[in-house]
Amino acid sequence: MNFIKQFAVKPDKKFNLDKVDPECAELKISKKEARDATAENIEVMRKLQFRMYAENKQSLLVIFQAMDAGGKDGVINSVLGPLNIQGCRVVSFKQPSTLELAHDFLWRAHLAVPRTGEVVVFNRSHYEDVLVTRVHGQVSAGECERRYEHINAFERLLSDRNTRVVKFMLHISKDEQLKRFADRLKEEDKHWKISESDYTEREHWKEYMKAFEDMLNNCSTECAPWFVIPANRKYIRDLAVSDILRRVLENMHTEFPEPTADMKKIKAMARAEAEKAGIKL
Amino acid sequence: MNFIKQFAVKPDKKFNLDKVDPECAELKISKKEARDATAENIEVMRKLQFRMYAENKQSLLVIFQAMDAGGKDGVINSVLGPLNIQGCRVVSFKQPSTLELAHDFLWRAHLAVPRTGEVVVFNRSHYEDVLVTRVHGQVSAGECERRYEHINAFERLLSDRNTRVVKFMLHISKDEQLKRFADRLKEEDKHWKISESDYTEREHWKEYMKAFEDMLNNCSTECAPWFVIPANRKYIRDLAVSDILRRVLENMHTEFPEPTADMKKIKAMARAEAEKAGIKL
């Protein structure tokens, strides 16, 4: 199955979020099959990440957005966590600081983008500024339209400098969210994470879905596509995200750099050193 | 075995690097035993990392220095790699950029230190500025002395703000380095990493050891100790580093924060929501 084709939001077509089933009931695959395929995708991703790091010419920016308990942390830990930590960095965008608020809304995102060879994961992102702020009336509809354009220009800039930008909306149902909140209540070690607003925000569910849908329709571009991942079942979510990232990395066609040193000369140096030390290599 | 006691460089005692056997022949332990104990240490580290992240009051800075092929990348991948990527970041210090050179030598290190709750790993560090620069005569002995003082003051500042600073010198023998270089020559995918200077730098081995020894004698402090890890055998190296980090994390005595919300009220909200949705939690 090619999840890129299945879950991409096409730039030239009206996208209807209602039509996505968060359960993905149509997909018949056992948990074990999904987990095995995910593990295989991750193995390939690890190899490709190393080659991208070695090549040092391109980079990858992965963005996750979702409703609370949508599985951002989960998918980051299971699919991105196994990558080599030396070339992969996660940036979590929380409430903006005073310094961040003293700048335009893309400033803090720009500071955090990957350098060549690097994978960077945004846990939330600049898209918060057209989602939560919009639902709570902190930005007008007109301002939101302008922000979509700023975002598209920003992501095109990254893309022009060989950064692949891949954006995932993890889509869960309202009932699934409630179940996950209930699970947190059962784990004492997670009570510090819980707040009343988890529940009061649920009253705005429909407005959130509308804000997501508008964002998807305005900001899924050729160079920085959105993917809507049915995320009620975690093993489907992990499979789809790993499949897409594997394909993106494959499509980068990275190559190991040529050696900069003269390998014959190096081998002679190695032999001379070994002789001097009286050891066999 | 308590590797903290065994491998710490004591602030009040002259330290002699010659006396450390990179092979650590005295330690009788099978590879399997060492690997099992390391895996157990890492499991504990993962739990403690999560609690530190949740507590959000303290942080951990881990510094690695070594000769080339000393195993910095290896130990970071095997011992720190399994931590949760969302609270752990690796910073590699390479040749300083023009911007970095336009500042004092601690500037780029300071920019990269951990925020509360975070683990940061320095792959090389501000110590390069009293090692490679000294060996190549770019800083005078007097300047080096001043730098030791600046470093100690800097690390005390971090420690005063609840950052534990733990520093590892991975100590390999000159022959072991040659063997590892030879191994790299056998892997075509790693040829891009190889340069002639790998071999020419070996001529300065003694001066490097002297620079390391002076650094260890001047900069191992109560609040930011150095550990010299015998690193010829990778499984001993990983065991020692994981044992020390586990103990450091244990000694932080972190605690999960109290819930900020009223749990009774939250549970009532959860029940009301479930009833409204007609689902059983």
HADDOCK unambig.tbl for C-alpha pairs under 7 A between the chains (distance, minus, plus):
assign (segid A and resid 77 and name CA) (segid B and resid 84 and name CA) 6.92 0.50 0.50
assign (segid A and resid 81 and name CA) (segid B and resid 84 and name CA) 6.95 0.50 0.50
assign (segid A and resid 81 and name CA) (segid B and resid 85 and name CA) 5.70 0.50 0.50
assign (segid A and resid 84 and name CA) (segid B and resid 77 and name CA) 6.92 0.50 0.50
assign (segid A and resid 84 and name CA) (segid B and resid 81 and name CA) 6.96 0.50 0.50
assign (segid A and resid 85 and name CA) (segid B and resid 81 and name CA) 5.71 0.50 0.50
assign (segid A and resid 85 and name CA) (segid B and resid 90 and name CA) 6.75 0.50 0.50
assign (segid A and resid 86 and name CA) (segid B and resid 90 and name CA) 5.67 0.50 0.50
assign (segid A and resid 89 and name CA) (segid B and resid 89 and name CA) 6.49 0.50 0.50
assign (segid A and resid 90 and name CA) (segid B and resid 85 and name CA) 6.76 0.50 0.50
assign (segid A and resid 90 and name CA) (segid B and resid 86 and name CA) 5.68 0.50 0.50
assign (segid A and resid 179 and name CA) (segid B and resid 281 and name CA) 6.25 0.50 0.50
assign (segid A and resid 182 and name CA) (segid B and resid 270 and name CA) 6.96 0.50 0.50
assign (segid A and resid 182 and name CA) (segid B and resid 281 and name CA) 6.74 0.50 0.50
assign (segid A and resid 189 and name CA) (segid B and resid 256 and name CA) 6.78 0.50 0.50
assign (segid A and resid 191 and name CA) (segid B and resid 259 and name CA) 5.31 0.50 0.50
assign (segid A and resid 192 and name CA) (segid B and resid 257 and name CA) 5.91 0.50 0.50
assign (segid A and resid 192 and name CA) (segid B and resid 258 and name CA) 5.89 0.50 0.50
assign (segid A and resid 192 and name CA) (segid B and resid 259 and name CA) 4.03 0.50 0.50
assign (segid A and resid 192 and name CA) (segid B and resid 260 and name CA) 6.18 0.50 0.50
assign (segid A and resid 194 and name CA) (segid B and resid 261 and name CA) 6.72 0.50 0.50
assign (segid A and resid 195 and name CA) (segid B and resid 261 and name CA) 5.35 0.50 0.50
assign (segid A and resid 196 and name CA) (segid B and resid 261 and name CA) 6.56 0.50 0.50
assign (segid A and resid 196 and name CA) (segid B and resid 266 and name CA) 6.39 0.50 0.50
assign (segid A and resid 199 and name CA) (segid B and resid 269 and name CA) 7.00 0.50 0.50
assign (segid A and resid 256 and name CA) (segid B and resid 189 and name CA) 6.78 0.50 0.50
assign (segid A and resid 257 and name CA) (segid B and resid 192 and name CA) 5.91 0.50 0.50
assign (segid A and resid 258 and name CA) (segid B and resid 192 and name CA) 5.88 0.50 0.50
assign (segid A and resid 259 and name CA) (segid B and resid 191 and name CA) 5.29 0.50 0.50
assign (segid A and resid 259 and name CA) (segid B and resid 192 and name CA) 4.02 0.50 0.50
assign (segid A and resid 260 and name CA) (segid B and resid 192 and name CA) 6.18 0.50 0.50
assign (segid A and resid 261 and name CA) (segid B and resid 194 and name CA) 6.69 0.50 0.50
assign (segid A and resid 261 and name CA) (segid B and resid 195 and name CA) 5.33 0.50 0.50
assign (segid A and resid 261 and name CA) (segid B and resid 196 and name CA) 6.56 0.50 0.50
assign (segid A and resid 266 and name CA) (segid B and resid 196 and name CA) 6.37 0.50 0.50
assign (segid A and resid 269 and name CA) (segid B and resid 199 and name CA) 6.98 0.50 0.50
assign (segid A and resid 270 and name CA) (segid B and resid 182 and name CA) 6.94 0.50 0.50
assign (segid A and resid 281 and name CA) (segid B and resid 179 and name CA) 6.26 0.50 0.50
assign (segid A and resid 281 and name CA) (segid B and resid 182 and name CA) 6.75 0.50 0.50
